């Protein structure tokens, strides 16, 4: 990834100094999924069923990746943030306005895809850097889940505004409601799914940079 650029040489005019940028991870706290049980009698193993039929809320730490440019003349350049399958530009000088650069794949119909990032990354300069990413816990396993009584709830720490989450989930017919808590740091969005539905859950943990921790097979289920 190019953190900055270099201007071509000019005969008369003087170029400003080359712009630079920083690429880093920032902690987001933990993602939570609750009110979930494994659905049906077949299709999943005993360990999977036991894991998801516990009444405790499942929590998974995650980070966001932030690119912040530093231009010599452009003073209000946005930060580019990746979190929870979403890429967005954040303009801090405009009351925290967010400009979405991608859609979300977290909730797609009855498919739930929860991807968390782990590790530490901090790069600065005007050159090109390579970002080391690697799967820590990735499986093709799909776990059928359903509500344990109360609606299945996903709570995500987020840097995005409520209005952006409303936009992202506007077409998600399986979403019952969205609530937003801006009294925490970071803020949190809570997504409640409709009851009386069977959902397909996929999970993955991706290492970014260095220092990513390993995880047990129970991160989702027993991984073949």
N, C-alpha and C positions, 0 to 999 in steps of 0.2 A: 504494500500500500504506500502511495506517495503522501508523505506528511506535508510537503510544500512543493514549490516549483522554483525554477530559475528563469529569469528573463534573458532573452537574447541580447547580445551586445549591441549598443547603439553608437553611431559615430558622433552625433551632436548631443543628444539628450543624455541625462544621467539616470540610470535605473535606480529605483529604490532598492533597499536591501531585500534579499530573497525572503518570501514569506515562509513561515514554518508552521508546525502544528504538533499537537500531542495526541497520542492514542493511549488510552488507559482503561482499566476496569474500575468500577465503583461498586461497592457492596450495596445490595438491595434488601438485605434481610431475608426472611424465609417465605416461600410460597406455601400455602396451606390448601389442602383438599379434605373436605369432611362430608359426613353423612353418606358414606359410600359402602356398599357391599358388593361382592362378586355376584353376578347374575347367573341364573340357570344352574343346572346340575352338571352339564357337560362342557367340554371345551377348555377348561382350565384345571390345573393340578391341585392337589390337596394343599400344598404349601401356599400357592397363590390364593386359594379360597380362604385359608386361615389368616393370611396376612391382611387381606382386604375386609374380612369380616370382624376384625377387631374394631371396637367402638372409638378408639383414639383417633384424633385428627392427625393426618400425615403431613409432615412439614419437611421442606427441602430448601436448603440455602441456594441462593443464586446471585449472580452479579449482572451488571449491564456493561456494555462496551461503549466508550465515549470518544469521539474524535472532535478535537477543538482546534480550529485553525487560528493562526495569529498573523493577520495581514498588516502591512504597513499603512495602507490607506483605507481599507474597508474595516471600519471599527465595529460594526454590528453584525459580523458574520455569525451564523448559527452554529451551535454544537450539533453534531450528528450522533444519535443515540440508538443503540440496538438493545431491545429488551423484550422478552416474552414473544418472540417471533416477529416483532414489529420494528421497522426502521423509521426514524423520524428526525426532522430538524427542529431544534428548540431555539427560539429567539428570546433570550433572557431580557433584552432591552424593550421588548414589546409586551410587557406584562406576562411573560412566560408563554407566548403563543407557540403552539406546536404545528408543524407542517408534516403530514404523513407522507412518507416515501414508499410505503408498502402496506399491504393489507395484513391482517392477522391470520394465523393458521391454528390458533389455540383452540377455538371452537368452530367446527365446520360441520353443520348438520348435527349428527349424533356422534361425530368423531371428536375426541378431546386429545390434543397433542401437547404434552407438557414438556418443554425443553428447558433445562436449567444450565447455567454456565458457572464454571468454577475455575479459580486460578487468579493469578496476579499479572498484570501487564502494565508497563509504563515505558513509553517510547516518545522521544521528542527530537525535533530537528527539521531539516528541509529536504532530506533525502527520502529514499524508499526503504521501507522495512517490511520484513515478512512476519506474519503473525502465525505462531504455532498453535494450531487447534488439533485436538485429538479426541476420539470418543472414549469416555470412561465407562459409561454404562449405556449401551445401545443394544436394542433387541428388536426383532421383527414381531415379538409377542404382542398380541392385542388382547387386553383383558376386558371382557364384557362386564359392565358395572351397572348398578341401579341404585336408586335412593334407598336409604335405610329407614325412611319415614319422612324426615324433613328433606327439603330440596338439596340435591348435591350442590356444594358451594366451593367455588375457587376464590381464594383471596390472594391477590398479587400486590407486592410492593411495587410502586411505579413512579416514574418521573413524568409521565404523561398526564394531561388534564382529564377531568371527567368528560368534557365535551368530546375529546378525541376518542375516548373509550366508547362513548355513545355512538360516534360515527363508525368505529371499527366493528361494533357488534350490532349495528342497526339491522343487518340482514340475517342475523343468526336466529332462526325461528325456534331453536331449542332453549334460548335464553328467556327466563321468566322475568328477571329484574337485574338491574345494575345499581349498586350503591357505591359511594365514594367517601373516604375519610381523609380529610386534609389536615387533621389535627395531629397526625403522626409524622415521623420522619424516617424513611420517605413516606409519601402518601400511599394509601391502599385503595384498590378497587376490588369490590366483591361482586362476583358473578354467580347468580343463582340459576340453576337449570330446572327445566320443567320436570315435574314428577311423572310417574307412570310411563317412563321411557327407559329403554335399555341403551346405554352408551358404550362406545368402544374407546378404551383408554390406551394411549401409547405414551411412554415416557422415555426420556433420554437425558443423560448428563454429559456435557461437553467440556473438556478442559481447554482453557485459554491461557496462553503465556506459560508461566511457571507456577509451581506450588499447588497444583490441583490435587485434591485428596482422592484416594481410591475409594471405592464404595463396595458394599456387599451385594450379593445377588438379590437380596430382598429389596433393593432400591425400587424395583418394580415387582419382580417375582423371580423365581429361579430362572436364570438365563441359560439356555442350552448352549 
